[in-house]
Amino acid sequence: MTIRVMLVDDQELLRTGFRMILQSQGDIEIAAEAGDGAQALEKLRHTAVDVILMDVRMPRLDGVQATRRICLAEDGSPLPDAPHVLILTTFDLDEYAFAALKAGASGFLLKDVPPTELVAAIRAVHGGDAVVAPTTTRRMIDRFAEVLPTPQSGPGRDTLGPLTEREREVFLLVAQGLSNGEIAARLVLSEATVKTHVGRILAKLGLRDRVQAVVLAYEAGLIRAGATD
Protein backbone atom coordinates (compact mmCIF):
# COMPACT_ATOMS: atom_id res chain seq x y z
CA MET A 1 0.00 0.00 0.00
CA THR A 2 1.35 3.41 -0.98
CA ILE A 3 1.42 6.09 1.76
CA ARG A 4 0.43 9.48 0.37
CA VAL A 5 2.32 12.26 2.16
CA MET A 6 1.87 16.04 2.23
CA LEU A 7 4.81 18.29 3.14
CA VAL A 8 3.85 21.53 4.90
CA ASP A 9 6.68 23.97 5.68
CA ASP A 10 7.36 27.57 4.74
CA GLN A 11 11.01 26.74 4.01
CA GLU A 12 11.24 25.32 0.51
CA LEU A 13 14.74 23.97 1.14
CA LEU A 14 13.46 21.77 3.95
CA ARG A 15 10.59 20.50 1.82
CA THR A 16 13.08 19.65 -0.93
CA GLY A 17 15.24 17.68 1.50
CA PHE A 18 12.30 15.69 2.86
CA ARG A 19 11.00 15.09 -0.66
CA MET A 20 14.33 13.64 -1.80
CA ILE A 21 14.40 11.28 1.18
CA LEU A 22 10.82 10.09 0.85
CA GLN A 23 10.71 9.72 -2.93
CA SER A 24 13.43 7.07 -2.65
CA GLN A 25 11.01 4.83 -0.72
CA GLY A 26 8.91 2.45 -2.77
CA ASP A 27 5.88 2.71 -0.48
CA ILE A 28 5.77 6.51 -0.05
CA GLU A 29 4.45 9.07 -2.52
CA ILE A 30 4.56 12.88 -2.19
CA ALA A 31 0.92 13.77 -2.84
CA ALA A 32 1.16 17.53 -2.22
CA GLU A 33 3.23 20.35 -0.73
CA ALA A 34 2.20 23.58 0.99
CA GLY A 35 4.00 26.64 2.34
CA ASP A 36 1.66 27.25 5.27
CA GLY A 37 -1.38 25.84 7.06
CA ALA A 38 -3.91 27.75 4.99
CA GLN A 39 -2.50 26.40 1.74
CA ALA A 40 -2.45 22.91 3.23
CA LEU A 41 -6.16 23.10 4.09
CA GLU A 42 -6.95 24.28 0.58
CA LYS A 43 -5.01 21.43 -1.03
CA LEU A 44 -6.67 18.86 1.23
CA ARG A 45 -10.01 19.80 -0.35
CA HIS A 46 -9.05 18.02 -3.56
CA THR A 47 -6.07 15.82 -2.64
CA ALA A 48 -6.18 12.49 -0.83
CA VAL A 49 -3.47 12.37 1.86
CA ASP A 50 -2.58 9.74 4.48
CA VAL A 51 0.16 11.49 6.48
CA ILE A 52 1.06 15.18 6.80
CA LEU A 53 4.51 16.43 7.85
CA MET A 54 3.55 19.76 9.44
CA ASP A 55 5.80 22.59 10.53
CA VAL A 56 4.51 24.47 13.59
CA ARG A 57 5.67 28.03 13.01
CA MET A 58 4.44 29.34 9.67
CA PRO A 59 2.84 32.56 8.36
CA ARG A 60 -0.92 33.01 7.83
CA LEU A 61 -1.97 29.79 9.58
CA ASP A 62 0.44 27.97 11.88
CA GLY A 63 0.74 24.22 12.28
CA VAL A 64 -1.22 24.07 15.54
CA GLN A 65 -4.31 25.76 14.11
CA ALA A 66 -4.05 23.80 10.88
CA THR A 67 -3.76 20.50 12.77
CA ARG A 68 -6.83 21.32 14.84
CA ARG A 69 -8.88 22.03 11.71
CA ILE A 70 -7.64 18.86 10.04
CA CYS A 71 -7.98 16.42 12.95
CA LEU A 72 -10.88 17.69 15.08
CA ALA A 73 -14.56 18.38 14.49
CA GLU A 74 -16.15 21.62 15.73
CA ASP A 75 -17.12 19.92 19.00
CA GLY A 76 -13.52 18.84 19.57
CA SER A 77 -14.06 15.16 18.80
CA PRO A 78 -11.52 13.37 16.55
CA LEU A 79 -12.39 13.12 12.87
CA PRO A 80 -12.09 9.39 12.06
CA ASP A 81 -10.99 9.80 8.45
CA ALA A 82 -8.56 12.68 8.97
CA PRO A 83 -4.95 12.29 7.78
CA HIS A 84 -2.37 11.57 10.46
CA VAL A 85 -0.27 14.63 11.30
CA LEU A 86 3.40 14.50 12.25
CA ILE A 87 4.64 17.79 13.69
CA LEU A 88 8.08 19.09 12.70
CA THR A 89 9.89 21.08 15.38
CA THR A 90 13.30 22.65 15.85
CA PHE A 91 13.48 22.06 19.60
CA ASP A 92 12.58 18.97 21.63
CA LEU A 93 9.47 19.51 23.80
CA ASP A 94 8.51 22.67 21.93
CA GLU A 95 5.31 23.97 23.54
CA TYR A 96 3.84 24.52 20.09
CA ALA A 97 4.42 20.85 19.31
CA PHE A 98 2.65 19.88 22.52
CA ALA A 99 -0.31 22.09 21.64
CA ALA A 100 -0.45 20.40 18.24
CA LEU A 101 -0.51 16.96 19.90
CA LYS A 102 -3.44 18.17 21.97
CA ALA A 103 -5.06 19.36 18.74
CA GLY A 104 -4.93 15.85 17.27
CA ALA A 105 -1.41 15.32 15.89
CA SER A 106 -0.05 11.77 16.12
CA GLY A 107 3.49 12.71 17.08
CA PHE A 108 6.38 15.05 16.55
CA LEU A 109 9.82 14.92 14.96
CA LEU A 110 12.83 17.19 15.14
CA LYS A 111 13.67 18.76 11.80
CA ASP A 112 17.13 17.18 11.85
CA VAL A 113 15.65 13.69 12.24
CA PRO A 114 17.77 10.99 10.55
CA PRO A 115 16.23 9.78 7.27
CA THR A 116 15.62 6.25 8.56
CA GLU A 117 13.71 7.60 11.57
CA LEU A 118 11.65 9.93 9.38
CA VAL A 119 10.57 7.06 7.15
CA ALA A 120 9.86 4.81 10.14
CA ALA A 121 7.77 7.53 11.79
CA ILE A 122 5.62 8.01 8.69
CA ARG A 123 5.00 4.28 8.44
CA ALA A 124 4.22 4.11 12.16
CA VAL A 125 1.55 6.83 12.20
CA HIS A 126 0.07 5.47 8.99
CA GLY A 127 -0.33 2.18 10.84
CA GLY A 128 -2.13 3.91 13.73
CA ASP A 129 0.71 4.33 16.21
CA ALA A 130 1.87 7.54 17.89
CA VAL A 131 5.42 8.71 17.34
CA VAL A 132 6.11 9.80 20.89
CA ALA A 133 7.92 7.48 23.28
CA PRO A 134 6.07 6.84 26.56
CA THR A 135 8.88 8.50 28.55
CA THR A 136 8.65 11.57 26.33
CA THR A 137 4.90 11.62 26.86
CA ARG A 138 5.43 11.85 30.62
CA ARG A 139 8.03 14.59 30.25
CA MET A 140 5.66 16.55 28.05
CA ILE A 141 2.89 16.32 30.64
CA ASP A 142 5.25 17.39 33.42
CA ARG A 143 6.81 20.21 31.39
CA PHE A 144 3.67 21.63 29.83
CA ALA A 145 0.98 20.98 32.42
CA GLU A 146 0.20 24.70 32.35
CA VAL A 147 -0.79 24.42 28.68
CA LEU A 148 -3.68 22.14 29.62
CA PRO A 149 -6.75 23.56 31.37
CA THR A 150 -7.01 22.85 35.08
CA PRO A 151 -9.76 20.31 35.76
CA GLN A 152 -12.85 22.15 36.96
CA SER A 153 -14.00 19.39 39.30
CA GLY A 154 -12.80 16.27 41.06
CA PRO A 155 -11.37 13.25 39.25
CA GLY A 156 -13.48 12.51 36.20
CA ARG A 157 -14.06 8.82 36.73
CA ASP A 158 -17.15 9.07 34.54
CA THR A 159 -14.73 9.54 31.66
CA LEU A 160 -13.86 5.86 31.97
CA GLY A 161 -17.47 4.69 32.05
CA PRO A 162 -17.27 2.61 28.84
CA LEU A 163 -14.23 0.68 30.08
CA THR A 164 -14.04 -2.58 31.98
CA GLU A 165 -12.16 -2.65 35.29
CA ARG A 166 -9.08 -4.14 33.63
CA GLU A 167 -9.22 -1.57 30.83
CA ARG A 168 -9.39 1.21 33.44
CA GLU A 169 -6.23 -0.16 35.06
CA VAL A 170 -4.47 -0.24 31.70
CA PHE A 171 -5.72 3.25 30.77
CA LEU A 172 -4.33 4.82 33.95
CA LEU A 173 -0.95 3.17 33.39
CA VAL A 174 -0.89 4.38 29.78
CA ALA A 175 -1.71 7.85 31.11
CA GLN A 176 1.32 7.67 33.40
CA GLY A 177 3.55 7.09 30.37
CA LEU A 178 4.22 3.37 30.80
CA SER A 179 5.05 1.30 27.72
CA ASN A 180 3.12 -1.87 26.87
CA GLY A 181 5.99 -3.94 28.26
CA GLU A 182 6.00 -2.02 31.54
CA ILE A 183 2.22 -2.34 31.85
CA ALA A 184 2.46 -6.07 31.16
CA ALA A 185 5.02 -6.47 33.94
CA ARG A 186 2.97 -4.37 36.37
CA LEU A 187 -0.27 -6.28 35.76
CA VAL A 188 1.31 -9.69 35.07
CA LEU A 189 -0.08 -9.88 31.54
CA SER A 190 1.45 -10.60 28.15
CA GLU A 191 2.41 -7.64 25.95
CA ALA A 192 -0.01 -8.91 23.31
CA THR A 193 -2.86 -8.77 25.82
CA VAL A 194 -1.90 -5.23 26.85
CA LYS A 195 -1.78 -4.16 23.20
CA THR A 196 -5.28 -5.56 22.71
CA HIS A 197 -6.54 -3.70 25.78
CA VAL A 198 -4.99 -0.44 24.57
CA GLY A 199 -6.63 -0.80 21.17
CA ARG A 200 -10.04 -1.38 22.74
CA ILE A 201 -9.57 1.55 25.14
CA LEU A 202 -8.76 3.96 22.32
CA ALA A 203 -11.75 2.74 20.30
CA LYS A 204 -14.20 3.01 23.22
CA LEU A 205 -13.03 6.50 24.20
CA GLY A 206 -12.79 7.77 20.63
CA LEU A 207 -9.05 8.50 20.86
CA ARG A 208 -6.55 8.34 18.03
CA ASP A 209 -3.53 7.21 20.05
CA ARG A 210 -1.98 6.95 23.52
CA VAL A 211 -0.84 10.58 23.48
CA GLN A 212 -4.47 11.63 23.31
CA ALA A 213 -5.16 9.24 26.19
CA VAL A 214 -2.63 11.07 28.36
CA VAL A 215 -4.17 14.44 27.55
CA LEU A 216 -7.68 13.13 28.30
CA ALA A 217 -6.57 11.68 31.64
CA TYR A 218 -4.97 14.96 32.69
CA GLU A 219 -7.94 17.08 31.65
CA ALA A 220 -10.31 14.75 33.53
CA GLY A 221 -8.19 15.04 36.67
CA LEU A 222 -7.26 11.34 36.60
CA ILE A 223 -3.55 12.13 36.68
CA ARG A 224 -1.53 15.23 37.47
CA ALA A 225 1.87 16.53 36.48
CA GLY A 226 4.61 14.96 38.55
CA ALA A 227 2.46 11.99 39.65
CA THR A 228 4.08 8.57 39.47
CA ASP A 229 1.22 6.37 40.64
PAMARKE-819885 format. One line per field, with one value per residue (C-alpha): residue number from 1; residue in three letters; chain; x, z, y. Coordinates in nm, 3 decimals. Each point is the difference from the previous one (the first is absolute). Example, Ala and Ser with C-alpha at 12.3 -4.5 7.8 and 13.67 -1.06 7.14 Angstrom:
BEGIN
i: c(1 2)
aa: c(ALA SER)
ch: c(A A)
x: c(1.230 0.137)
z: c(0.780 -0.066)
y: c(-0.450 0.344)
//
This chain:
BEGIN
i: c(1 2 3 4 5 6 7 8 9 10 11 12 13 14 15 16 17 18 19 20 21 22 23 24 25 26 27 28 29 30 31 32 33 34 35 36 37 38 39 40 41 42 43 44 45 46 47 48 49 50 51 52 53 54 55 56 57 58 59 60 61 62 63 64 65 66 67 68 69 70 71 72 73 74 75 76 77 78 79 80 81 82 83 84 85 86 87 88 89 90 91 92 93 94 95 96 97 98 99 100 101 102 103 104 105 106 107 108 109 110 111 112 113 114 115 116 117 118 119 120 121 122 123 124 125 126 127 128 129 130 131 132 133 134 135 136 137 138 139 140 141 142 143 144 145 146 147 148 149 150 151 152 153 154 155 156 157 158 159 160 161 162 163 164 165 166 167 168 169 170 171 172 173 174 175 176 177 178 179 180 181 182 183 184 185 186 187 188 189 190 191 192 193 194 195 196 197 198 199 200 201 202 203 204 205 206 207 208 209 210 211 212 213 214 215 216 217 218 219 220 221 222 223 224 225 226 227 228 229)
aa: c(MET THR ILE ARG VAL MET LEU VAL ASP ASP GLN GLU LEU LEU ARG THR GLY PHE ARG MET ILE LEU GLN SER GLN GLY ASP ILE GLU ILE ALA ALA GLU ALA GLY ASP GLY ALA GLN ALA LEU GLU LYS LEU ARG HIS THR ALA VAL ASP VAL ILE LEU MET ASP VAL ARG MET PRO ARG LEU ASP GLY VAL GLN ALA THR ARG ARG ILE CYS LEU ALA GLU ASP GLY SER PRO LEU PRO ASP ALA PRO HIS VAL LEU ILE LEU THR THR PHE ASP LEU ASP GLU TYR ALA PHE ALA ALA LEU LYS ALA GLY ALA SER GLY PHE LEU LEU LYS ASP VAL PRO PRO THR GLU LEU VAL ALA ALA ILE ARG ALA VAL HIS GLY GLY ASP ALA VAL VAL ALA PRO THR THR THR ARG ARG MET ILE ASP ARG PHE ALA GLU VAL LEU PRO THR PRO GLN SER GLY PRO GLY ARG ASP THR LEU GLY PRO LEU THR GLU ARG GLU ARG GLU VAL PHE LEU LEU VAL ALA GLN GLY LEU SER ASN GLY GLU ILE ALA ALA ARG LEU VAL LEU SER GLU ALA THR VAL LYS THR HIS VAL GLY ARG ILE LEU ALA LYS LEU GLY LEU ARG ASP ARG VAL GLN ALA VAL VAL LEU ALA TYR GLU ALA GLY LEU ILE ARG ALA GLY ALA THR ASP)
ch: c(A A A A A A A A A A A A A A A A A A A A A A A A A A A A A A A A A A A A A A A A A A A A A A A A A A A A A A A A A A A A A A A A A A A A A A A A A A A A A A A A A A A A A A A A A A A A A A A A A A A A A A A A A A A A A A A A A A A A A A A A A A A A A A A A A A A A A A A A A A A A A A A A A A A A A A A A A A A A A A A A A A A A A A A A A A A A A A A A A A A A A A A A A A A A A A A A A A A A A A A A A A A A A A A A A A A A A A A A A A A A A A A A A A A A A)
x: c(0.000 0.135 0.007 -0.099 0.189 -0.045 0.294 -0.096 0.283 0.068 0.365 0.023 0.350 -0.128 -0.287 0.249 0.216 -0.294 -0.130 0.333 0.007 -0.358 -0.011 0.272 -0.242 -0.210 -0.303 -0.011 -0.132 0.011 -0.364 0.024 0.207 -0.103 0.180 -0.234 -0.304 -0.253 0.141 0.005 -0.371 -0.079 0.194 -0.166 -0.334 0.096 0.298 -0.011 0.271 0.089 0.274 0.090 0.345 -0.096 0.225 -0.129 0.116 -0.123 -0.160 -0.376 -0.105 0.241 0.030 -0.196 -0.309 0.026 0.029 -0.307 -0.205 0.124 -0.034 -0.290 -0.368 -0.159 -0.097 0.360 -0.054 0.254 -0.087 0.030 0.110 0.243 0.361 0.258 0.210 0.367 0.124 0.344 0.181 0.341 0.018 -0.090 -0.311 -0.096 -0.320 -0.147 0.058 -0.177 -0.296 -0.014 -0.006 -0.293 -0.162 0.013 0.352 0.136 0.354 0.289 0.344 0.301 0.084 0.346 -0.148 0.212 -0.154 -0.061 -0.191 -0.206 -0.108 -0.071 -0.209 -0.215 -0.062 -0.078 -0.267 -0.148 -0.040 -0.180 0.284 0.116 0.355 0.069 0.181 -0.185 0.281 -0.023 -0.375 0.053 0.260 -0.237 -0.277 0.236 0.156 -0.314 -0.269 -0.078 -0.099 -0.289 -0.307 -0.026 -0.275 -0.309 -0.115 0.120 0.143 -0.211 -0.058 -0.309 0.242 0.087 -0.361 0.020 0.304 0.019 0.188 0.308 -0.014 -0.017 0.316 0.176 -0.125 0.139 0.338 0.006 -0.082 0.303 0.223 0.067 0.083 -0.193 0.287 0.001 -0.378 0.024 0.256 -0.205 -0.324 0.158 -0.139 0.153 0.096 -0.242 -0.285 0.096 0.012 -0.350 -0.126 0.155 -0.164 -0.341 0.047 0.081 -0.299 -0.245 0.117 0.024 0.374 0.250 0.302 0.155 0.114 -0.363 -0.069 0.253 -0.154 -0.351 0.111 0.160 -0.297 -0.237 0.212 0.093 0.371 0.202 0.340 0.274 -0.215 0.162 -0.286)
z: c(0.000 -0.098 0.274 -0.139 0.179 0.007 0.091 0.176 0.078 -0.094 -0.073 -0.350 0.063 0.281 -0.213 -0.275 0.243 0.136 -0.352 -0.114 0.298 -0.033 -0.378 0.028 0.193 -0.205 0.229 0.043 -0.247 0.033 -0.065 0.062 0.149 0.172 0.135 0.293 0.179 -0.207 -0.325 0.149 0.086 -0.351 -0.161 0.226 -0.158 -0.321 0.092 0.181 0.269 0.262 0.200 0.032 0.105 0.159 0.109 0.306 -0.058 -0.334 -0.131 -0.053 0.175 0.230 0.040 0.326 -0.143 -0.323 0.189 0.207 -0.313 -0.167 0.291 0.213 -0.059 0.124 0.327 0.057 -0.077 -0.225 -0.368 -0.081 -0.361 0.052 -0.119 0.268 0.084 0.095 0.144 -0.099 0.268 0.047 0.375 0.203 0.217 -0.187 0.161 -0.345 -0.078 0.321 -0.088 -0.340 0.166 0.207 -0.323 -0.147 -0.138 0.023 0.096 -0.053 -0.159 0.018 -0.334 0.005 0.039 -0.169 -0.328 0.129 0.301 -0.219 -0.223 0.299 0.165 -0.310 -0.025 0.372 0.004 -0.321 0.185 0.289 0.248 0.168 -0.055 0.355 0.239 0.328 0.199 -0.222 0.053 0.376 -0.037 -0.220 0.259 0.278 -0.203 -0.156 0.259 -0.007 -0.367 0.094 0.175 0.371 0.068 0.120 0.234 0.176 -0.181 -0.305 0.053 -0.219 -0.288 0.031 0.008 -0.321 0.124 0.190 0.331 -0.166 -0.280 0.261 0.162 -0.336 -0.093 0.318 -0.056 -0.361 0.133 0.229 -0.303 0.043 -0.308 -0.085 0.139 0.328 0.031 -0.069 0.278 0.243 -0.061 -0.069 -0.353 -0.339 -0.220 -0.264 0.251 0.103 -0.365 -0.049 0.307 -0.121 -0.340 0.157 0.240 -0.282 -0.202 0.292 0.098 -0.357 0.023 -0.283 0.202 0.347 -0.004 -0.017 0.288 0.217 -0.081 0.075 0.334 0.105 -0.104 0.188 0.314 -0.007 0.008 0.079 -0.099 0.207 0.110 -0.018 0.117)
y: c(0.000 0.341 0.268 0.339 0.278 0.378 0.225 0.324 0.244 0.360 -0.083 -0.142 -0.135 -0.220 -0.127 -0.085 -0.197 -0.199 -0.060 -0.145 -0.236 -0.119 -0.037 -0.265 -0.224 -0.238 0.026 0.380 0.256 0.381 0.089 0.376 0.282 0.323 0.306 0.061 -0.141 0.191 -0.135 -0.349 0.019 0.118 -0.285 -0.257 0.094 -0.178 -0.220 -0.333 -0.012 -0.263 0.175 0.369 0.125 0.333 0.283 0.188 0.356 0.131 0.322 0.045 -0.322 -0.182 -0.375 -0.015 0.169 -0.196 -0.330 0.082 0.071 -0.317 -0.244 0.127 0.069 0.324 -0.170 -0.108 -0.368 -0.179 -0.025 -0.373 0.041 0.288 -0.039 -0.072 0.306 -0.013 0.329 0.130 0.199 0.157 -0.059 -0.309 0.054 0.316 0.130 0.055 -0.367 -0.097 0.221 -0.169 -0.344 0.121 0.119 -0.351 -0.053 -0.355 0.094 0.234 -0.013 0.227 0.157 -0.158 -0.349 -0.270 -0.121 -0.353 0.135 0.233 -0.287 -0.225 0.272 0.048 -0.373 -0.017 0.272 -0.136 -0.329 0.173 0.042 0.321 0.117 0.109 -0.232 -0.064 0.166 0.307 0.005 0.023 0.274 0.196 -0.023 0.107 0.282 0.142 -0.065 0.372 -0.028 -0.228 0.142 -0.071 -0.254 0.184 -0.276 -0.312 -0.302 -0.074 -0.369 0.025 0.047 -0.368 -0.117 -0.208 -0.193 -0.326 -0.007 -0.149 0.257 0.278 -0.137 -0.008 0.349 0.157 -0.165 0.121 0.347 -0.018 -0.058 -0.372 -0.207 -0.317 -0.207 0.192 -0.032 -0.373 -0.040 0.210 -0.191 -0.341 -0.019 -0.072 0.296 -0.127 0.014 0.354 0.107 -0.140 0.186 0.326 -0.036 -0.058 0.293 0.241 -0.122 0.027 0.349 0.127 0.073 -0.016 -0.113 -0.026 0.363 0.105 -0.239 0.183 0.337 -0.131 -0.145 0.328 0.212 -0.233 0.029 -0.370 0.079 0.310 0.130 -0.157 -0.297 -0.342 -0.220)
//
